[in-house]
Amino acid sequence: MLNEVGIILFLVLKIVFIFVAIVFVISGIDEFFIDLCYFFRETYRRLFITNHYKRLSEEQLLAKPEQSVAIMVPCWDEGLVIRRMLENAIRTVNYSNYVIFVGTYPNDPATQREVDKVRDRYSNVERIMTPHDGPTSKADCLNWLYEGILIYEKENNKKFDIFVLQDSEDILHPLQLKLCNYIIPKLDMVQLPVHPMPRDWSDFTGNHYLDEFAENHTRDLIVREALTGSIPSAGVGTALSRRTLELTAKKQRNLLFDTASLAEDYAFGLGIKELGLKQAFVRQWIWRNKMVKSFFTRRPKQKRVQEFISIREYFPNTFKQAVGQKTRWVMGITLQGWESMGWRGGLASKYMLWRDRKTIVTNLVNFIGNFLFVLILGLLIYNTLTKSYKLPPLVDDSRESTILISICLFFLVWRIIMRVTFVVRTYNWFQGLLSVPRLFWGNIINFVATIKAISKYTKVRITGETLEWEKTRHVYPSEDELRAYRRRLGDLLLDRRFLTVEQLDKALKEKRKTKKKLGEVLIDLGYITEDQLVQTLGIQFRVETQEVDPYSTPAELLELVPTKLAVKYNVYPLVMRDGQLLVATNEMLDEASLRELEQKIGHVVRLRLASRSDISFAIRRGYERKLTQKDSGFLGKMLVDKGEITSEQLTEALRAQRRQYLPLGEILISQEVLTKEKFEEANAAFLEQDKFKRIGEFLLDKGYIDAKQLNSALTEQEKHSPLLGEVLIEQGVISPENLDHFLSTWEIN
């Protein structure tokens, strides 16, 4: 009986093996054909296009006048990420004429609250509420977003030219809107690449998305566009002309997206061609200079690297979440797409639809093929090692079997080589090598997702249930992770030729020794000025820079931000504008500190960057003026009024006065009276005192320094705190005799 069962099982496995091998060969031929199309196109472009035409430059993108852009972000239960996504987009996007519209549901107060907090701070963020509770579907939320935008246009007498689709976990590239603005309305739809953000190397689940998107958004979409002139939308990084939405709404009775579909973006993109509109997948990059270490010498060198204008985001990194997300993709694209779209278009379009839908089979076959490979290998090892009963092999030695296996192995090796190639092109060699084991792990995820999709779709077809928007738990990158995707300070300084590679290398070594920030080290070494640092930091964080004049600060703002808060957060109030307080700082506050400051002063805070000496000088002189009720800036104004100096000369003198100022703490550290750690400990205690004292008095009272050390430090500080008259004389703007004469006349009057 057992022998009979064994024989039947063996025959079943053999039939399965033959079926899997045949499917693998058919799919391999298909993929090989797409590879050939891709390389043929690349070769043609290199020979006849790219060598004869200049690639689109950053300068060209920036030069074109901005059209009005509406960014659409549908949300369900995104309270944990939406606020950070919006704030990061506003901080980093290099564009001014845009509004972000966020769609929310009445029964999702957490997301509403987070969006409203951002809306209160920024005038270009709007929240649109759907009329019914969620979750419905992403398509339904997008449809209501579009309706809300039309109402917004009527109420504000405005028309948007471009509509961009994004999700709540997306990181927008600074030049994304500039690129879309350059291309539309020449084209009516632009799809930018999606590049998942790498996680720790051992996170195969989260990182297998890197491999799939690298191949799909380097090869597949390019070939699809070349063969059919049509591409599906990815749902993020998709820019649409106004004409596209108007024609689609007219055709589909004002419903842009299919509310019954789990892949509404896929069908929407493919339907654009039927309207006679042009679309393209745009894989654009810009050249950046970056500091890297030589592979052999490990010495730093400047290298020119490609930076893709793409959408970045974290994809699910748990097996359950990844399976859930891919279940929706298989249902929406393969099963629902087949049902709703049929086999439309010409031969090339039908071929591409077949490629989309073959995954329902290949996702299963790839996993079974991996299993059979392990089984065949196990049988081979067993039969080689055992001297007793040998098991019959699944594969015989016939010519046909040998050819079939050889073809399968060729396509497997070829597919691995292509996967590595596209991952290396998009990321690096390290990720490319890791894509090999991740290929087999991805097969397991796709297999389980496909089984679930078939099961779920069958159930829906039988019961008539409505598919709801199933939540993928999104994670937004931390500030440190986001910083890795901003251009580094050193690279920006090199770009602007403020320092050399050798100087940067020396500064980085000093930074590691002293644990100081790179900007401080560069200034201490005399390589750059404070103005150059502030200017570059403003570019890095896309924050306006501003000089600080403590003599013109309204007294009510100094009351609003007490000395204790100014010192603690290293900020100085500038002006109240539209209910928001603008404050200057010499370093960007982290999110928690900014929220804490807003809570304490009861106003929304907007940051401006200024030099470290500007902030230190402003805190001392501004609050000193508040305490003494003395306007120290009166002398300069009188000299200008009397025609002794010009307003430009006064501005330059005040700037020089601020630049020379040194805080007491820095002097004590430089004199080695206190270590940096000890001063930070003392400063923390200083900020907690109930009754305000000057920092010098506090340090003396608490025994951190003695009277002699304090007097020495104050004497040194006095050298770095020249009077305005002294600065004017030093700059040769006014002579000592003229200044003395003016002061004596002023005192008499």
NUDRENZA-622436 format. One line per 8 residues: their letters; for each residue x, y, z of C-alpha. Coordinates in steps of 0.1 Angstrom, whole numbers, plus 2048, in hexadecimal, padded with zeros to 3 digits. Each point is the difference from the previous one (the first is absolute). Example, Ala and Ser with C-alpha at 12.3 -4.5 7.8 and 13.67 -1.06 7.14 Angstrom:
BEGIN
as	87B 7D3 84E  80E 822 7F9 .
//
This chain:
BEGIN
mlnevgii	800 800 800  81C 818 80A  812 7F8 7DF  7E1 808 7EC  7FC 821 812  825 808 7FB  7FD 7F8 7DB  7E1 817 7FC .
lflvlkiv	811 81C 813  81F 7FC 7EB  7EC 802 7E0  7ED 81E 80C  821 812 808  80D 7F7 7DE  7E2 80E 7EF  802 820 815 .
fifvaivf	825 802 7F8  7F9 7FF 7DA  7E4 819 803  816 818 815  81D 7FC 7E8  7EA 808 7E2  7F1 81F 811  823 80A 80B .
visgidef	80C 7FE 7DC  7E3 814 7F2  803 81B 81A  826 7FF 7FB  7FD 806 7DB  7E8 81D 808  818 810 818  81D 7FB 7E9 .
fidlcyff	7ED 811 7E4  7F9 81E 817  825 801 809  80A 801 7DB  7E7 81C 7F9  80E 814 81D  825 7FC 7F5  7F7 807 7DC .
retyrrlf	7EF 820 80A  81D 80A 817  819 7FA 7E4  7EB 813 7E7  7FD 81E 817  825 800 808  809 7FF 7DB  7E6 818 7F2 .
itnhykrl	7F1 815 81C  814 805 820  821 806 7EE  7F0 81B 7EB  7EA 812 819  808 80E 822  7EF 7F0 81D  7E6 815 812 .
seeqllak	813 814 81B  7F6 80D 822  804 824 7F3  7E6 7F9 7E5  7E7 7F3 81A  805 81E 816  7FD 819 7E4  7DD 7F7 7F4 .
peqsvaim	7E4 815 80F  7EB 7ED 819  7DE 7F3 7F8  7E6 7FB 81C  802 7DD 810  7E7 7ED 815  80F 7E3 814  7E5 7E6 809 .
vpcwdegl	806 7EA 81F  7E4 7E8 809  801 7F4 824  7F0 7E6 816  80F 7FB 824  820 812 7F8  803 815 820  822 7F1 808 .
virrmlen	811 80B 7DF  7EC 81B 7EE  80D 81E 813  824 7F7 7FC  7FA 7F9 7DB  7F0 822 7FA  81A 814 814  81D 7EE 7EF .
airtvnys	7F1 807 7DD  7FB 825 808  824 803 80D  811 7EE 7E3  7EC 806 7E0  810 81B 7EB  7DF 80F 7F3  7EA 81C 80C .
nyvifvgt	7DF 7FE 7EC  7F0 7E1 80E  7E5 7F5 819  7FE 7DF 812  7DD 7F2 803  7FC 7E4 819  7E0 7EA 7FF  7F3 7F4 822 .
ypndpatq	7E2 7EE 80E  7E7 80C 81B  807 7E2 816  826 805 7FF  806 81C 819  825 7F7 805  809 807 7DC  7EA 81F 7FF .
revdkvrd	811 80E 81F  823 7FB 7F2  7F7 810 7DE  7F0 81D 811  820 807 815  814 803 7E0  7E4 814 7EF  802 819 81D .
rysnveri	825 806 7F9  800 800 7DA  7E8 811 7E9  806 7E7 7E3  7F0 7E2 812  7DB 7F9 7FE  7EB 7E4 80F  7E2 7F2 7ED .
mtphdgpt	7E7 7EA 812  7EE 7E4 7EE  7DA 801 807  7FF 7DD 80F  813 7EA 819  81E 7EC 7F5  810 7EB 7F6  7F0 7FF 7DE .
skadclnw	81B 7FD 7E5  81E 815 7F6  7EE 807 7DF  7E2 80D 812  816 817 816  812 80D 7E0  7DF 807 7EF  7F4 815 81E .
lyegiliy	822 811 801  7FB 80B 7DC  7DD 80D 807  80E 814 81E  81C 80F 7EA  7E6 80C 7E7  7ED 811 81C  820 80F 80D .
ekennkkf	807 80E 7DD  7DE 811 7FF  803 80F 823  824 80D 7FA  7FD 809 7DB  81D 7E9 7F7  806 7E4 7E7  81A 7E5 804 .
difvlqds	814 7F6 7E1  80F 7E0 80E  7F3 7E5 818  819 7E9 812  7F6 7E0 812  813 7F7 820  7FC 7EA 81E  804 809 825 .
edilhplq	821 7EE 803  812 80F 7E2  820 814 800  7FF 819 7E4  81F 809 7ED  808 826 802  7FF 803 7DA  7E1 7E9 7FB .
lklcnyii	7E7 81C 7F9  81A 813 7EB  804 7E2 7E9  7DA 7FB 7FD  7FC 825 7FA  81A 7FE 7E4  7EF 7E3 7EE  7DB 808 803 .
pkldmvql	7ED 80A 7EB  817 7F2 7E5  7F5 7DF 80E  7DF 7F9 813  80D 7E6 819  823 7FC 80F  809 7E2 815  820 804 815 .
pvhpmprd	813 7E2 80E  7F9 7F2 822  81F 7F6 813  7F9 7EE 822  818 80B 81C  819 7E6 80B  7FD 7F1 822  81A 7EC 814 .
wsdftgnh	810 7E7 7E9  7F1 7E3 813  7DD 80C 7FA  7F8 7EB 7E2  7DA 807 801  803 826 800  81D 800 7E7  7F2 7E8 7E6 .
yldefaen	7EB 81D 7F4  821 811 7F6  807 7E4 7E8  7DD 7FE 7F0  7FC 826 7FC  824 804 7F3  7F8 7E7 7E4  7DC 80C 7FA .
htrdlivr	809 825 800  820 7FC 7EC  7F6 7E7 7E6  7DB 7F7 7FF  7F0 822 7FE  819 80D 7E7  7FA 7E2 7E9  7DA 802 805 .
ealtgsip	800 825 7F6  816 7F9 7E2  7E9 7E3 7F3  7DE 80D 809  803 826 806  7ED 7FA 821  80A 7FA 824  7ED 7F9 820 .
sagvgtal	801 819 81D  812 7F5 81F  7E8 815 815  81D 815 80D  818 816 7ED  7E5 803 7E5  7FA 823 7F1  7E2 807 7EB .
srrtlelt	7F6 81E 7EA  7DF 812 807  7F4 7F4 7DE  805 7DC 80B  7E9 803 81E  7E6 814 7EE  7FE 7E7 7E3  800 7E2 817 .
akkqrnll	7E5 810 816  7EB 807 7E2  803 7DD 7F2  7F9 7EF 822  7E4 816 80D  817 813 818  80F 7E1 80F  825 802 7F9 .
fdtaslae	809 7DF 810  7EE 7DE 802  7F3 7FE 824  7FC 7DA 7FD  825 7FA 7F8  81D 7FA 817  818 80C 7E5  7EE 81F 7F4 .
dyafglgi	821 811 7F6  80A 7E3 7E9  7E0 802 7EC  7FF 826 800  823 802 7F0  7F8 7E7 7E5  7DF 811 7F7  812 821 7F8 .
kelglkqa	80B 7F4 7DE  7DC 7FA 7F6  7F9 825 805  81B 808 7E6  817 80F 81A  826 7FC 802  812 7F1 81E  823 7F5 80A .
fvrqwiwr	815 7EF 81A  81B 81A 809  820 7F2 80F  813 820 805  81E 807 815  817 81D 808  825 7FF 806  80D 807 824 .
nkmvksff	823 802 80E  804 7E9 81E  81D 7F9 817  809 7DA 7FF  81D 7EC 80C  817 7EF 7E7  7FB 7DA 800  825 7F9 801 .
trrpkqkr	810 81D 812  7E2 80A 816  809 824 7FA  7E3 818 7F9  7F9 80C 7DE  7E5 813 7EE  7EA 7EB 7E9  7E5 80A 7E8 .
vqefisir	7E1 7EA 807  7DD 7FD 7F2  7E3 80B 816  7DF 7F3 7F3  7E1 817 801  7EA 7E5 80F  7E8 7F8 81C  80E 7EF 81F .
eyfpntfk	7EE 7EE 81C  802 7E3 818  7ED 7E1 7F5  7F3 7E6 819  81B 7EC 812  7EB 7E6 811  7F5 7E0 7ED  7DB 806 809 .
qavgqktr	800 824 7F4  813 7F8 7E0  7E8 7E4 7F8  7E2 816 806  80D 81B 7E9  809 7E8 7E4  7DE 7EF 804  7F0 821 7F7 .
wvmgitlq	817 805 7E2  7F9 7DD 7F2  7DA 804 805  7FF 823 7F2  818 7FD 7E2  7FD 7DB 7F6  7DD 7F5 80A  7EB 820 801 .
gwesmgwr	813 80F 7E3  7F9 7E1 7EB  7DB 802 809  7FB 825 7FB  818 808 7E3  7FF 7DF 7EC  81A 7FF 7E4  7FE 823 7F1 .
gglaskym	818 810 7E8  816 7F4 7E4  817 7E2 801  81C 811 814  7E6 80C 81A  7F1 7DD 803  823 7F2 804  807 818 81D .
lwrdrkti	7DF 7F7 810  809 7DB 7FD  821 808 812  7ED 811 81C  7E9 7E3 804  819 7E3 7FC  80B 808 824  7E1 7ED 80C .
vtnlvnfi	812 7E1 7F3  825 809 802  7FD 80A 825  7F5 7DD 807  817 7EF 7E8  820 812 80C  7FA 7F5 824  7F8 7DC 7F6 .
gnflfvli	81F 800 7E9  815 80B 81E  7F1 7E4 814  807 7E6 7E5  823 80C 7FB  807 7FA 825  7EF 7DE 7FD  814 7F6 7E1 .
lglliynt	820 80B 811  7F7 7EC 81F  7F9 7E1 7EC  821 804 7ED  813 803 821  7EE 7E3 810  806 7E9 7E2  824 80A 7FE .
ltksyklp	807 7F9 825  7EB 7E1 806  80B 7DD 7F7  7DF 7EF 807  7DE 807 7F0  802 81D 7E8  7E2 817 7F9  7F4 804 7DC .
plvddsre	80B 823 7F2  7E6 819 7F6  814 808 7E1  80C 7E5 7E9  81F 800 7EA  7EC 804 7E0  80B 819 7E5  7DE 813 804 .
stilisic	803 803 826  824 80C 7FD  7F7 81B 7E7  7E2 80B 815  815 802 820  81C 812 7EE  7E8 81A 7F2  7F0 805 823 .
lfflvwri	823 805 80F  80A 818 7E5  7E1 816 806  805 7FE 826  824 80B 7FE  7F7 81B 7E6  7E4 80D 816  817 802 81E .
imrvtfvv	81A 813 7EC  7E6 818 7F3  7F2 805 823  822 808 80E  807 817 7E3  7E1 815 805  804 802 826  825 80B 7FC .
rtynwfqg	7F5 81B 7E7  7E6 80D 819  812 7FB 821  823 7F0 803  813 7E0 7FE  7F9 7F6 823  7DA 801 7FB  806 7EF 7DE .
llsvprlf	811 7E2 810  7E6 7FD 81B  7E4 800 7E6  80A 7DC 7F7  7F4 7F0 821  7E4 819 802  7F3 7F3 7DF  7F7 7DF 80F .
wgniinfv	7F1 810 820  7EB 816 7EA  7F3 7E1 7EE  7F2 7F4 821  7EF 821 808  7F1 801 7DC  7F4 7DC 803  7ED 806 820 .
atikaisk	7F2 821 7F4  7F3 7EF 7E0  7EF 7E4 813  7EF 81A 816  7F6 815 7E2  7F0 7E3 7EE  7EE 7F5 81F  7F4 823 808 .
ytkvritg	7F6 808 7DD  7EC 7DF 7FD  7EE 808 821  7F7 823 7F4  7F3 7F3 7DF  7EB 7E6 812  7F2 816 81C  7FF 821 7EE .
etlewekt	812 812 81C  80F 822 7FB  826 803 803  80B 81A 819  820 814 803  816 7E9 814  81A 812 815  825 7FC 7FB .
rhvypsed	811 80D 81F  818 81A 7F3  820 80B 810  810 822 7F9  826 804 802  80F 810 81F  812 822 7FD  821 7EE 7FF .
elrayrrr	7F4 7EA 7E3  7F2 81E 7EE  821 812 804  812 7E4 7EE  7EB 809 7E1  808 825 802  81F 80C 7F1  81C 800 819 .
lgdllldr	80F 821 80D  823 7F8 7F4  7F4 7F8 7DD  7EC 820 7FE  81F 814 80C  815 7EF 7E5  7E6 808 7E5  801 825 80A .
rfltveql	826 7FF 801  801 80D 823  81B 7E6 809  816 7E5 7F0  7FE 7DA 803  820 800 815  7F1 81A 818  7E0 7EC 803 .
dkalkekr	814 7E0 807  814 811 81C  7E0 80F 80F  7EF 7DE 800  81D 7F1 813  7FF 81D 819  7DB 7FC 804  804 7DB 80A .
ktkkklge	81A 80B 81A  7EE 81D 80F  7DC 7F3 7FB  7F7 823 7F4  7E8 807 7E3  811 803 7DE  7F6 824 7FC  810 80A 821 .
vlidlgyi	820 7EE 7F7  802 810 7DE  7FC 823 80F  819 7F8 81C  81A 7F5 7E6  7FA 820 7EC  7F5 7EE 7E1  7DE 811 7FD .
tedqlvqt	7EE 81E 80F  7E0 800 814  7EE 810 7E3  80B 7E4 7E9  7F4 7E5 819  7DE 810 805  7FB 805 7DB  808 7DB 7F9 .
lgiqfrve	7EB 7F3 81D  7E3 815 7F2  804 7ED 7DF  803 7DE 811  7E0 805 816  7EE 817 7E7  7FB 81A 81C  804 825 7FA .
tqevdpys	81E 811 810  7FE 821 811  816 818 813  7F5 80A 823  7FE 823 80D  7F8 7FF 826  7FB 826 801  7E1 7FE 7EB .
tpaellel	7EE 7E4 811  7DE 80A 80E  7FE 7FE 826  7E1 7EA 7FF  813 7E5 7ED  81B 7FF 81B  7E4 7FC 81A  7F0 7E4 7EB .
vptklavk	822 7ED 7FE  810 805 823  826 7FF 804  7FE 7DD 80E  7EF 7F2 7E1  817 813 7E9  81F 7F2 810  7F2 7DD 804 .
ynvyplvm	7F6 7FC 7DB  81A 818 7F3  7E7 815 7EE  7F8 825 7FD  7DE 80F 7F6  7FF 815 7E0  7DC 809 7F7  7DC 7F4 803 .
rdgqllva	7F1 7FA 7DD  7DD 7F3 7F9  7FD 7F1 823  822 7EE 7FD  81F 809 813  820 801 7EB  81F 7F8 815  824 7FF 7F7 .
tnemldea	817 7E3 809  822 7F4 7F6  7F6 7DB 7FE  7E1 7EF 7F6  7EA 7F6 81E  7F5 7DC 800  7DA 7F9 7FE  7FC 7F9 825 .
slreleqk	811 820 80A  7ED 815 7E7  7DF 7F2 80D  80A 807 824  809 824 7F8  7DF 805 7EE  7ED 7F3 81D  812 816 819 .
ighvvrlr	7FB 821 7ED  7DE 7F7 7F2  808 808 7DC  80A 7EE 7E0  825 805 7FB  812 804 7DF  826 7FD 7FF  81A 816 7EF .
lasrsdis	825 7F8 800  81A 819 80D  824 7FE 80A  80A 7F3 823  810 822 809  7E0 812 7F4  7EA 7EB 817  818 803 81E .
fairrgye	803 826 7FC  7DB 805 7FB  7F7 7EC 81F  818 815 815  7F9 822 7F2  7DB 7FC 7F9  7F7 7F4 822  819 818 810 .
rkltqkds	7ED 81D 7EE  7E0 7F2 80E  80D 800 824  811 822 7FE  7E6 810 7EA  81D 80F 7ED  801 801 7DA  824 7F9 7F8 .
gflgkmlv	7F9 804 7DB  7F8 825 804  823 80C 7F9  801 7EF 7DE  7DE 80E 7F7  80A 823 80A  820 7FE 7EC  7EC 7F6 7E1 .
dkgeitse	7E6 81C 806  81B 81A 803  811 7F4 7E0  821 7F5 812  7FD 7DD 7F2  7E9 7EE 7E7  7E7 7E5 809  815 7E7 7ED .
qltealra	81E 809 815  7EC 7FC 820  7F3 7DE 7F5  824 7F4 7F8  80C 80D 822  7E5 7EF 813  807 7E0 7ED  825 802 809 .
qrrqylpl	7F7 808 825  7EA 7E0 801  81A 7EA 7EF  81B 809 81A  7EA 7F6 81E  809 7E1 814  7E9 7F1 81A  80F 7FB 823 .
geilisqe	7FC 7DB 7FE  816 7FD 7E1  81B 815 810  800 7EB 820  804 7E0 7EA  81B 80F 7EA  813 80B 820  7FC 7DC 80C .
vltkekfe	7F0 80C 820  7E2 7E9 7F8  7FD 7E2 7E9  7E4 801 7E6  7EE 7E4 813  803 812 822  7F3 821 7F1  7E2 7ED 7F0 .
eanaafle	7F9 7F1 822  802 823 811  7EB 810 7E4  7E5 7E6 805  7FE 809 825  802 825 7F7  7E0 7FC 7EB  7ED 7F0 81D .
qdkfkrig	806 81C 819  7E1 812 80C  80F 823 803  813 80B 7E2  825 808 804  81B 806 7E6  813 7E1 7F7  820 80D 80F .
eflldkgy	7F0 807 822  7F0 7DE 7FF  820 7EE 7F9  812 813 81C  7E4 7FA 819  7FF 7DA 7F9  825 7FC 802  807 7F7 7DC .
idakqlns	819 81D 7FD  811 818 818  800 826 7FF  822 802 7F0  7F5 7E9 7E3  7E0 814 7FC  812 821 7FE  819 7F2 7E7 .
alteqekh	7E4 7F3 7EA  7ED 821 802  81F 813 7F7  804 7EA 7E1  7DC 804 7F8  803 826 802  81B 7FE 7E5  7E6 7EF 7E9 .
spllgevl	7E4 818 809  80B 821 7F0  7EA 81F 802  7EF 80B 7DF  816 81F 7FF  81F 7EC 803  7F5 7EA 7E3  7F8 81F 7EA .
ieqgvisp	822 80E 807  812 7DF 7F9  7EE 7FE 7DE  80A 823 7F8  7DC 80C 7FD  805 81C 819  81E 810 810  805 800 826 .
enldhfls	7FF 826 800  7DF 801 7ED  7F1 7E6 816  80B 812 820  7F2 820 7F3  7DF 7F0 7F7  7FD 7F0 822  808 820 813 .
twein	7E6 813 7EB  7E7 7E4 805  805 801 826  7FC 826 801  7E0 7FE 7ED .
//
